[in-house]
Amino acid sequence: MELKVIKRNLNKENYNPEKIIKVVAAAGLSQESAKALSDRVSGWLEKRGKPEVTSLQIRDKVIVEIQKIDRGAARKFIWYEKYRDKNYGVNY
């Protein structure tokens, strides 16, 4: 079963764990830690067993997992996501 991600603009695309690795590495995680985090998120998605997930649900899970690994990288990731949210009108 191909997992589809519902983007903020409501387009759908195939789930790509490499995107998680890229963004959390940019926030400061090592490639090894970024891959481990991506694997945890992918495992969580498999356990859910649903064919679709929103990008915001993935983001929230990434925030939970990145805080367990590196709080500094977590702060950078959260700051970046809040900056992006302003462009899409997402409020907290």
C-alpha positions as CSV (number, residue, x, y, z in Angstrom):
1,M,0.0,0.0,0.0
2,E,1.4,3.4,-1.0
3,L,1.0,6.0,1.7
4,K,-0.3,9.3,0.5
5,V,0.6,12.6,2.2
6,I,-2.0,15.4,2.1
7,K,-0.1,18.6,1.8
8,R,-1.1,21.9,3.3
9,N,-2.4,23.0,-0.1
10,L,-4.5,19.8,-0.2
11,N,-2.4,18.2,-3.0
12,K,-1.4,14.6,-2.4
13,E,1.9,13.0,-2.9
14,N,3.6,9.8,-2.1
15,Y,5.3,9.6,1.4
16,N,9.0,10.1,1.1
17,P,11.1,9.5,4.2
18,E,14.1,11.3,2.6
19,K,12.3,14.6,3.0
20,I,12.3,14.0,6.8
21,I,16.0,13.2,6.8
22,K,16.8,16.3,4.8
23,V,14.8,18.8,7.0
24,V,16.0,17.4,10.4
25,A,19.6,17.3,9.2
26,A,19.2,20.9,8.1
27,A,18.0,21.6,11.7
28,G,21.3,20.2,13.0
29,L,20.9,16.4,13.4
30,S,23.7,14.1,12.1
31,Q,22.8,12.0,9.1
32,E,22.7,8.9,11.4
33,S,20.3,10.6,13.9
34,A,18.2,12.0,11.0
35,K,17.9,8.5,9.5
36,A,16.9,7.0,12.9
37,L,14.3,9.6,13.4
38,S,12.9,9.1,9.9
39,D,12.7,5.3,10.6
40,R,10.7,5.9,13.8
41,V,8.3,8.2,11.9
42,S,7.9,5.6,9.1
43,G,7.3,2.8,11.7
44,W,4.6,5.0,13.4
45,L,3.0,5.5,10.0
46,E,3.0,1.8,9.3
47,K,1.4,1.0,12.7
48,R,-1.4,3.5,11.9
49,G,-2.3,1.4,8.9
50,K,-4.1,4.2,7.2
51,P,-3.6,5.0,3.5
52,E,-3.3,8.8,4.0
53,V,-1.7,11.2,6.5
54,T,-1.5,14.9,6.6
55,S,1.8,16.7,6.4
56,L,0.9,18.4,9.7
57,Q,0.5,15.0,11.4
58,I,3.9,14.0,10.2
59,R,5.3,17.4,11.3
60,D,3.9,16.8,14.8
61,K,5.4,13.4,15.1
62,V,8.8,14.7,13.9
63,I,8.6,17.4,16.6
64,V,8.0,14.7,19.3
65,E,10.9,12.5,18.0
66,I,13.4,15.3,17.4
67,Q,12.9,16.6,21.0
68,K,14.0,13.2,22.3
69,I,17.3,13.5,20.3
70,D,18.5,17.1,20.3
71,R,16.6,20.0,21.8
72,G,18.6,22.6,19.9
73,A,17.8,21.0,16.6
74,A,14.2,20.7,17.8
75,R,14.0,24.5,18.4
76,K,15.4,25.2,14.9
77,F,12.9,22.8,13.4
78,I,10.0,24.2,15.3
79,W,11.0,27.8,14.4
80,Y,11.2,26.9,10.7
81,E,7.8,25.2,10.8
82,K,6.2,28.2,12.5
83,Y,7.7,30.4,9.8
84,R,6.2,28.2,7.1
85,D,2.9,28.0,8.8
86,K,2.5,31.8,8.6
87,N,2.5,31.4,4.8
88,Y,-0.3,28.9,5.0
89,G,-2.4,30.6,7.7
90,V,-2.0,27.8,10.2
91,N,-2.6,29.0,13.8
92,Y,-1.6,27.4,17.0
